[in-house]
Every structure is written in structure tokens, then in C-alpha cells.
């Protein structure tokens, strides 16, 4: 088989697989979803292993963009978060802060605000809980609903178009950062073709896309010594999803304490304050803190270490200690990240992406909830590092969709165990093997030729 035919076949396999994942598979179709995802991931791995020529790299980047365009017109089929986006957006159009009351409040106190319906309410996954989406996300919700106040599909399309543009920006920034760091151009395919990224961000409309774009923008600006603009970009990332807050300890020492750190943190704080002002109120603080408490003390999903600890406590005591374990693991993650930042020896900006991946890994392994799209950020950042465990995890995490198999909402703990056993084995190899100059595919990371 000629090289051209081989790569055309890979492109056809990935296109057909992504169409099936984005338009045919439903959330409760676990086994078809798993099989199709595995086929795509296999083609993705073959492409990463074989593509080196610059023209082929550009061709596969174009394929990644094309696959995102393909899903631009779909309605999210593996997640119902989009309906909460629409609910929050219509509340803003009615002049109502969505952080004040959970959706169930409005059904108990009719009439419903304009744009909200019982049909939309029925599609919400957590109607008794307050919203958790920060200001950049809320701005997108209200903007899309304002453009199409009576057409949900139109509003969804607008949100997807913004996510698509953010993805284009992220791909451009990754290309620039790889070139600036002297890393192989082919490494951009780790992100450009990753099925989790394409399916969960553009396909299922998760706003990690905005967080990733702003974070990559901050890394690019830092590489150009544009520290003030980089600080504003970090604020944009935090205001899209709060998770980048965990990276702030790594910035403190790099900026220098206290002179420059205080100055940049004041700039960041001012930017965040301006973005949060429209939603600030006593009710906002109560509702947001209530949602955080529920996140750490009530919800469980695809959590390897937590499940192991929960099982141990159940055997020893007969009780589920999530009320203790959730917050304890959260505090452990905070302590570990701060400890990592304090013990850093290399404070160069070039080392920052590596530390970000490690910090996010600590957070994920300590979490009680790990939805597949939570891996989007480490997949993006690991492109700039020698670490590859987020790539493998992005292939394994599809096993967590077993929770929805047949609509029963019951996790298959054997499959979850398989996910974490394979991941643990790879982590042992990646962090335990002394030959650090080789990637997960057994090739040199930095000295690899791209021609």
C-alpha cells in the first residue's frame, strides 16, 4: 500500500468515525460508542506515529479543523450541559442573575421567565443545584440566546461557532509555541486530531475550549515577555473555567515575591473583578459556595483513587465517607500543588507547562468527579512537554461512559478499574523509567526530525 493511499484511508476512517460519534451515537449507546471511539483512537495513534513530513502535518491539521467543522452543526448528543447554558442565557435576558436560584425554584414560583419552558427544564441534569459557570461562559450564554431568543438550535450553533474559533486559536498558538520551543511540529497532532478534544469540545460544547485558548495565549505572551497582557489572558482563562487558579502558585515565584507578584496579581484581580461584577451579590456567594460543597461532598464519577479509598472505608466501617473524603482529597491536592511550587528548582517559563500538567494530574487523581472533558486541558498542555499520560488517558476515559449504558446511570466498576490499572502502569513507565529522553512512542522527543 502506498503512503498516500495509507493516509487517505486513515483520514476516511477518522472522518466516518467522528460522524458516527457526533451524529449517530447517543449517551446510552455505550458499546457502539466505545467501538467507534477505539477505531478513531487507533487511526489517531497511527497518524501520530507515521506523520513527519511538513505537508502531511499540514494536511492532518486541516483534517482536524475539518472534523471540528463537521460537528459544528450537530446537537450535543453525549452531554446535556448545553441545556443549562440555554437556561442561564435566557435568565440573563430577563434581567435575572442565574446564580440566585436553582432552576427548580422557577417551576415552584410560576410563571416561568420568557424563553424558559418546561420542556427545557426537563432536559436539565441538575435542576436543584445552582449554576457554576463563571462570567466568560455566562457572557457566551446570554449572547447566543440574545441572537436567537426563540431558536435553541441557533443559540447552540452560535456557542459552537465561538468554541470552534477558540479551537482555531489554540491550534495556532500551539504551533507557535512548538516552534518557539524548538519542538517537532508534528506534536501539534496530539491535540489537533485527539478524538476527546474534537468530540467533547466542539461536538458536545464544553467550554474548556475557551479556558485552553486563554491559557495558551498567556503562555505565548509570557514567552514574549509581555507579562501584563499574559496576566490578563490568565484572568480570561480563569473567568472561563475556574480550574487555572491552581496554577497561580507557579506564577508567584516566577514573577518574584513580593514586588512583581503583587503588581500582576492586582492586575489579575482587577480584571476578574470587572468580569464578575455583573453577577456579584450575597445570593451569588451563597449559591456558588453551595454548588462547590455539592461538588466535593455529593457527586461521584469515574474517580479512581477516591473509589479505592471509599471501598476501603466501606469494608472497615460500612459507611460511605464522601463527606470527609471529598474535601480531604481536595485539601490534599491544594497542599501538594503548593508544595510542588515551593520545591521547584527550575523557575524558567519553559518549565511551566510541565509543572501545569503535573499539577492538573494531582488535581484529577484527587477528584471525586472526572468527566471525560476534564482531560482537555492536560491534553493541550502536555503537547509542550515530554509527558504523554494525558494522551493515553484521553483514550481510556471513554470507558467512563459505561455509566450511561442502557440509560441505567450505573458505573461499571470493572471497566473503571481497567481504565486506572492501565493508566497506573503507563505512569510507572513514564515516571519510573530512567530514559527520560524518549516519548511514549519510543522516539526522541526533542531531536526528532520533521522533514
Phi, psi and omega in degrees: 000128180291160181298320182296315179297319180301313182287327174297321178296317177300318180296319179295318179298315181293321180294312179297319180296316181292325175298316180296319180293322186272336186239339186251308182297140172249168186302327182267005177268066191296311187291318172299321177298313181297315181296315181293319179297319179297321178297313179298315183296324176296317177295321177300315179295320178296319179297314179299322184287331189252340186275121177225329184291137182306321181292322176294320178301313180296322179296319180286330172297317177299322177297316178301319177293319179297322178294326175292319176298322180302320182272357181298334186258003180273159170264131182312126186246350180248001180210144177252016179299331184300331182287332173289325176302313181295320180299311180297318181299318180290328175298316178300320180296335176270006180075023182249129177286116184292350179279347186286315183227149172286162182304326182299334180300321186286333175286331180277346180230070181292164004278160179290142174303155182302134178097341179262140182225164176293330177295317178294318179301320182296340181269354181286142182269342180218065186292344181266003183244149178291155177293157182234006188274128183283183196297321180298316177298315181297323176298319178294319180299311184292323179297313183292322179288330177292324179290324182228072185294338183242011184226099183297321180297320177298317178296318179297319179298319179298314178299319178295322180297321177294317177298318178300316178296321176298320178295319175300318178296319180295319179297319178296316181293321177298319177299317179294318182292321177298317179295317181296327181272355181073025179267157182301136180298332182295342181294341178296337181292338175305324180264316187299324184254000185297123184296327178297315181298311183296313186288316187276330182272292180289319183290305184261006169060054173262137193276011169303335179302318179290317178301315181295316180302309182295324180291317176295324176298319179295320178295321178294317179294323176297322179294340178259009180062025176266073191292324181292315178294323178298322178297319178294324178294321176298319177299320177297322178294316179295323181284351174270316174212140187286348189302325179298352174304330182293343182273351185300323177302330180285337178280327185304309183288328180289324178286332183097121181257136004259345193306294187282327179300316179298317182297313183288326177291326175295319177297316179296315180299319179296317179297317179293321179299316180297323180285328182274345185309315183299340183247000183288131175189168177297323179294324177299314181297319179293314182293318181292317178295325177297319179295320178295319178300317179295323181299317184273339190241356183231320191270141178223133176194123171052043185251098187300299183294318178299317179298321179296314179294321179299318179298318179299314180294324178296319179295318185282325188238337183085009182235152173271115186263036182298327180299333177263315186293319181302301178299323181296317178293323176298316178295323177299318179297315179299312180300316183295318181294317177297319178298318177299317181295319181291329184267002180299135174263319181265108183259024178285153176293335179296331182277346187302314179302322178300314180293326178297316180297317178298315181297316181293327175298317177300317179299313182295318181290344179260356187277154173267350178226126175225088174287154183307318184290348175297339182277356184300316182296308178298329175298317180295312186286328183294342176303330183267009184227172173282352185283138181231002182298329176296330179294312177299316181298325179296337174276324182282332189294342178299339177298335180293340178292354174300339178302329185262002185305119179072007180078020185268346180051057181219117184290143173268099187293338175293319179289323176296320177297319178300317178305312186279332176292315178297316180298317180298320178298318179292321178299321177299320179291313186292323182260344183263331180288134186285335182282083186282353184273008182240145182274181180296342179264006176079022180240155176301141184277315188263328186267011181289133180280148182248005181259000000 
